[in-house]
Amino acid sequence: MTRVVIIAGGKGTRIASVASEIPKAMIPVCGKPVLERQIEMACRQGFTEITLLIGHLGDLIKDYFGDGSKWGVHIDYYHERTPLGTAGALAEIRHQLTEDYFVFYGDTVMDIDMACMLEFHRQRHADATLYLHPNDHPYDSDLVVTSPDGRVTSFLHKPHPEGSVYHNLVNAALFIFSPQVTETIARGVKSHIEKDILPRCLACGMRLYGYVSTEYVKDMGTPQRYEQVTEDWRSGRVESMRRTNKRRAVFLDRDGVLNEDCGLVYQPGQVTLIEGVAESLQLIHRHGFLAVVVTNQSVIARNLCSFEELDIINQTLETLLGKKNAYIDALYYCPHHPDGGYPEERKEYKVSCTCRKPAPGLLLKAAEDLNIDLSQSVMIGDRESDREAGVRAGVRASILIPTNHPGALQETLLNYFANI
C-alpha cells in the first residue's frame, strides 16, 4: 500500500499573523485545518496509510487526529524533538518506507489526482517524481529543468542567474519517492529535500522525473497566500481544477497573437510580447480557463532552426510572460509543412499531417491530455487556418483577431467572457 507522509512540523513564522498558537498545518481553510483537507483528499482516493511528521506544537495535531479512524485512515506519527529540516525526519522512519511513497508539505492546499501521478511515476520506473506546474511568479520560484520526455536534468534555484530563460515549471513541493531516495538521507542530520536531497540524487544518476499538471497546488505560507487559498476554496476553484473534472480552455495561436509575428520567428531575439497579452492571460485564468497555445512551426521543416532552438524560443516566451505575472498552461506545436522542393529543407517534416492547422490535431491532443471540454472552449487566432482548426475541433467559438494588434486579445476576451 502506498503510504502518504506529510511533513507537518513547521512553525509558520511567515504566517504568524494568521496563527501563532497552533501548528501551521492546523490553520483552518474554510473551517477545516489544511492538514485535515489533505487527509480527506488522500482517503477519498484510497490512500489510507498516513504518517505525520510533527514537531512544533505537534501534540495538538496528535490530539486532533488520533489514530485517524474517524477519517477512515490509519495514522502513525514521528515527533521531531530537534528540527531536522524537510528531509531529516524521513531517515528516521525509513523502516516504514519500504515501498514508493508520497510526500506532502503540511501547509499546502491542493486537490490532485494522486493515482494519475503515481501511474506516471511507475511507468517511468522513477526513483523520484516531482509535481511541477506553472505559476504567475516563476522569476522568484525554484524551477526544474526537464528533457522532452520529462526527465529532470537540473534545478534552477532562486535567485536565477541574470539573463536566464526557462520553461515555467515550478517545483510545487509535492513528491513521490522510492526507498532508494530515503537511503540517501543521513540520520540525525538536518537536511532539505529541494536543496540537498534532490540535487544529490540527480548527481548520483537516479531517475528523477517531472510530473506536469494544471491542478491546484498552492502553499499558504504567507498571510497573502492564505487569503488567496481561502478564497479559492470558498469559490470552488480548488476542486474545479482537479484533473478528473472537465476543464474549459482558451486555445491561442502564438505568433501574431501572443508575440509579434515578424514573418518566421526562428531566433529568441525575435520574441516580443504584444501589448496586453499578459493581462489577457491573467483574465483567462481568473475565469477558470486553461490557456493553451497551439501553433504551426514550419521553421523546423524549413530547417531554419532545430527543435532545441525552437524550445529556447518557447522558453523565452514563457520567461517574458512570467516577468509580467502571466503564464500559459501548455504549448503544442506542429513542426511540419506540406510543400517541398527546397534543398535546405528537412524532408522528413515536409509532409501532410493531422496536426498542422487548419487540421484540428493540436487541439484534439491538448483536449485528450488535459481533459478539456472542447464544446465549452474557444479558439483565438489571427489566420483563417486558426479559425478553421477551432471549428473542426468543435469548440464553442472560433475567433479571428488582427495580427500584432495591441490590446486586441484582451478586448476579445473581455467580450467573450461577458457573453458566456
Beta strands, then each sheet from edge to edge (+ up, - down):
strand 1: 3-8
strand 2: 28-29
strand 3: 32-33
strand 4: 49-54
strand 5: 74-79
strand 6: 101-105
strand 7: 108-111
strand 8: 128-133
strand 9: 143-146
strand 10: 152-156
strand 11: 170-177
strand 12: 208-212
strand 13: 216-219
strand 14: 249-252
strand 15: 290-296
strand 16: 330-334
strand 17: 378-381
strand 18: 397-400
sheet 1: 5+ 4+ 1+ 6+ 11- 8+ 12+
sheet 2: 2+ 3-
sheet 3: 7+ 13-
sheet 4: 9+ 10-
sheet 5: 16+ 15+ 14+ 17+ 18+
end
